[in-house]
Amino acid sequence: MKTTTAMVATLALGALAFNGAGAADPKPRDFQRLVDAAHARYKGLQDGKNADYIPILTKTPSELFGVVIATKDGRIYSAGDVDYRFSIQSVSKPFTAALVMTQQGTKVLDDKIGVEPTGMPFNSRLAIETYKDKRSVNPLVNAGAIAAVSLVQATSEEDRWNKIVQNISDFAGSPEPLPVLEDVYESEYSTAFGNRAIANLLFNYERLYSDPEEAMRVYTRQCSIGVTARDLAIMGATLANQGVNPLTNKRVMNAKDVPELLAVMATAGFYDESGEWMYTAGLPAKTGVGGGIVAVVPGRFAIAAFSPRLNEAGNSVRSLNAIRDIAGELGVGVFGPNPD
């Protein structure tokens, strides 16, 4: 791995000794109190607006807001609109990266995609031209995520899709494959000119590993999977539980690969606000322009939230504030108790 990500992975492992494996979690009433308080504090926040570059996302009711904590043993504490189904968007990216790691090992992620943050917007084409050694840079920006879809070992486009949706459903503990929001898919795919340019550029530089349009279709379909805040919390809790889903007890990814995935989430999971997020919240996380965010406390639990109002970086304003407050009050940042 590159030095930056390797250092974060080592520190995240060390965090288990510092404040994870040996620390007692708050009592259930304290988890519920924190979730209720965060929801009450930010439900009236009007900052930000719905994403509009995918036209249909403007139609999601902007006042929706839900907050969930899911523990590694499957306990769930929630407040607000936690069962509303919205499009997963970029929150899907680390979980498909996990599938690639499970199929082919962690080295393939570094060799064929990259693991460094770009310092540029998540949909940047300039990054492909700037980072000439890796092009796709990391699996949590659009270029790297499209490349990750193309790396999934499959015999056909249908097989590729089935493996991706089953993997995400397994992380969520869903007994059936999670649904695709077809209206979101149609809106996103029909306007995906930037992503199509990314896929073609990667193919031109031999950094895409399937037909470009196939990768585009499957990637867009992946982003259109419908999830709830509760689903995202269970997905995060599966990572907190070293790759075993706490509801189904199914191993979804190898325990030895979880630190590397969390390291990439820590360095690139919050788009180009990742440094600010780690500085103030201290948790590996992934956001999506659908309004969802999931953050992981290694070895303990996950905090997820959903609200469609986004800031300029594409991160849910209510969600990030709620998660940051809960993490701060619990003092669970992986590098030590969070700053005030």
Beta strands, then each sheet from edge to edge (+ up, - down):
strand 1: 66-71
strand 2: 76-80
strand 3: 86-87
strand 4: 226-227
strand 5: 285-287
strand 6: 292-297
strand 7: 301-306
sheet 1: 2+ 1- 7+ 6- 5+
sheet 2: 3+ 4-
end
